[in-house]
């Protein structure tokens, strides 16, 4: 026996919900038709379940009833939008916390980077990175540039360029980092130190 798709129960409840909304507002099909521009026969078929609701029909009805579309159709709850922060130890002794929940074109991280006490070891890889210094001073070596960014400064670069970043003054530095595929850029600049 075939099981109905999971969204079928939501769709099955639209017709009775439309009937209830019209009754609560004390509207006739004729009055609702005049307000929405939807024919009486179409409204009747929607309320009886003989016609499947479409966005073109539901939007004017939501407007006429003064209710959000999600409420009108009884859309399922999306769930808790909060990202549960799970710190992860970095190989350099720092900490990284993912601020995005799943795979996607951009990934956001909050990082605390301790003083590595080592000379920069420049790396390259595919992608594009943007970072913002929340607190502290960050040393960013990017190809031939050697920069120091302070609190509130940001930088962006194509990660195919040789790069390295770490503490600039021996104290931990806290940053936000966005990493994405090539071409998904945030246009912010950091000035080279003079």
N, C-alpha and C positions, 0 to 999 in steps of 0.2 A: 504494500500500500504506500503510495506517494505521500510524503509529508508536505504540508503547505509551507511556503517560504516564511522565515521568521517575521517579516514585516506584514504578513497577511492579516494578522490580528489587529494591527494598527489601522490598516486600510478598512477592515470590516467595521470598525467603530466610527469611521468618519460620517456615514449616513445618519445614524442616530444622533450623533453630536450636532450635526447641521440642523436636524429637526428641532432638537432641544434649544439651540441658540435662537432660532426663529421664533419658537413659542415663547421663550423668555422675553424676547423683545416685543412680542405682540404684533408681529408683522405677518401680512398675508403674502402668498407667493407673488401676487401682482405688484404689491408695494416693493418687495425685495427685487423683483425683476426690473422695476423702474429705477431703483437706486443703483443696481449693479450693471444693468445692461445685459443680463443673462436671461434668456427666455424662460417663461414659466415652466414649460415642459422639461427643459434641461434641469431647472432647479428641483422639480418634482422627482425626476429620475435620480438626481444626486442624493436626495433625501430618502429615497426608497432603496438605494443601493443598486439600482439598475444601470447606473452610469458610474464609471470610475472617476474619482476626482483628479483633476489636472491642476497644475500650477496656475494656468490661465483662468481657471474657474475659481480656485481657492483664494487667490490674492484679492479680487474685488469683494468676495464674501468676508474675508478677514477685515478688510477696510470698513465695510458696511456694519459689521458687528462690533468693530473697535476692539478686536482681540488679536494678539500675536498669532501668526500662522502656526507656530508650534503648539500653542494651546488649543487652537481650533481643531487640529488633526490629532492631538494627543500624541505628539512625537515622543519617543522614548527618551529618557534622561541620558545625557551624554556621559555623565559620571563626573567624578571629582577632577577638576582641571589642574589641581596642584601636582607638581612634580615632587615625588618623594626623593629628598636629597640623600644620596649614598656616597660618602667620601671614599675615594680610592687613593691608595698610596702610589706615588710616582717613583720610578727607579732612582731619581735624584734626591729622594727624601722629602719631596714636596707632597702636596695633596691636591687632588682634582675632584670636582663635584660636577657631574653632568646636570645641566639645566634644561635639557630637552629630553623627551621621553622615548623617542624611537628613531628608526632610520628616517632620513629625510635629506634634503639637499644642504641644509645647514645644521650644524651641531654647535651648541653653546656650552661653555664650561667656565666655572669659576676655579681659579688655581691659586694656590699659595706656594710660592717658589722660595726655598731657603737659599742662603748663600751657598753656591756650589763649590766655591774655592778652587775652581779649575779654569784653565784657559778655554776659550770658546772652541767647540768642536762643531763646525758648520755642517748642516745636513740639508738634503733636498728631498722632496717627495711631491706627488701630485696634489693639487688643490689650491686653495686660496685661504689666507688667514687674515683676520682682523682682531686686534686686541686693544683693550682699554685698561689703563692703570687705575685701580681703585685706591690703592694705598702703597706708598713706598716709592722706590726708584728702580726702574727696570733698564738694564743694558740690553740693547738689541743690536746684534751684528747682522747686517743684511748685505751680502755681497761685499762691496768695498766701503760701505757705510758702517760707522760705529756710533750708535746713538744712545743717549740717555733720556728716558721718558719719565716724567714725574707724575704725581697724582693728577688725574683728569686729562692726561694726554693719551692719544691713540695712534695706532699705526696699522697699515695694511700692506700685504704683499702677496705676490705669486709664490707659492711654496716651492716652485721649481728653482728659485734663486737660493743659493746657499745661505742659511740663516741659523742663528742661535740666539736665545735670550735667557737672562738670569738676573740675579740681584746686582745692582750697580754699586752698592755701598756696604756690603757685608751683612745687611739686615734682610729679613724676608720681604718679599713684594707680593701684593695681592692683585690679580688681574682677572678680567673677563676676556674670554677668547671665543671667537666665532670662527668655525672652520667650515668651508664649503667647497663645492666643485668649482673648477675654473670658470670665471665669468660672472659668478654671483658675488658682486663686490659691494662693499660699503665704502663710500668715498670720504675718507677722513685721512688727514695727513699729520705726521709728526715732523717737526723741524729738526734738522741735524744740529747737534751741539756745535757751537762755534769754537 
